[in-house]
Amino acid sequence: KYGALATLVLQNTFLVVFMRYSRIVEGPKYASSTAVVCMEVLKFVSCLCVLLYERNFNFQQTIADLKTDVFGRPDECLKIAVPSLIYTIQNNLLYFALSHLDTPTFQVGYQVKILTTALFSVTMLGKSLSKIQWISLVLLTLGVAMAQISATSAKDEGQNTWSGFVAVLMAACTSGFAGVYFEKILKGSTTSLWMRNVQMGCSSVLLGVVSIYWSGDGESVMSNGFFYGYSPLVWTVVILQAIGGLVVAVVVKYADNILKGFAASFSIITSCILCIFFFDFKPTFLFVTGAVLVNYSMYLY
Ligand code: C5P
């Protein structure tokens, strides 16, 4: 549990910094929707490898289990296609948001997912929250708002800060819902985590391909090729995001979604420090107050 949470802090820190950098660096621009597909394929293959490993590399047994749990359970696959659709939208929104917001602003805005996760945990999982926990959620929202005001008043050219912020807030809503929905499915049955991930991966890969067209990248992929603009940096982002997805699944199984949110909050501090060194990020007083409030609310919670 704690190993997975610590890995998530590290992964979160580096992912957002690299993802942001990959969107602003000079040179040919890759289509972010193709990166989402690569990430889904990578996760899918990794989960198949884990299934094989769990069965001591017995291919026949693995195929038999896949037949029973994936091809033989279309109802379960359909149920899990809901979070997979939502995550596909979310993963595309994250690239969009990080194209328009600097890393610390993105990180602080994305903390709203703690609030949405709590709301969905209460309504869908029947969890109850204490008064202090509700107060901490209000403080969290305040802190996020402060950091947002600070960011929109220091706008860079070529960036659409408002649409970036709307995207990050939408991603916070999808994150809360999909995370809790996945937790409910996972903890409500005996199907293993990795089998669940394979069930989810089938629809995620398909939906990822569809999202290339939704997001309007279809034409550029047709004319420039799928891997246009792919540098080692882009591959690093893809791999880091795939690792993150797998670690999230482990965290949801052994801890819960709310603790997952705490790990993400903590990574604000670590990625801000990286940004001060790498992107010449100068935190304003309002931003620091907002970030402190976000982290204090996390402690209170
Ligand atoms: O920010 P958040 O914690 O909502 O991010 C969740 C990430 O984990 C998404 O990129 C999603 O695709 C991934 N995930 C996954 N497998 C799961 C649950 C989440 O790959 N079972």
Residues whose N, C-alpha, C, O or C-beta is under 5 A from the ligand:
A	BS01	C5P	Y87 N91 S175 G244 G245 L246 V248 A249
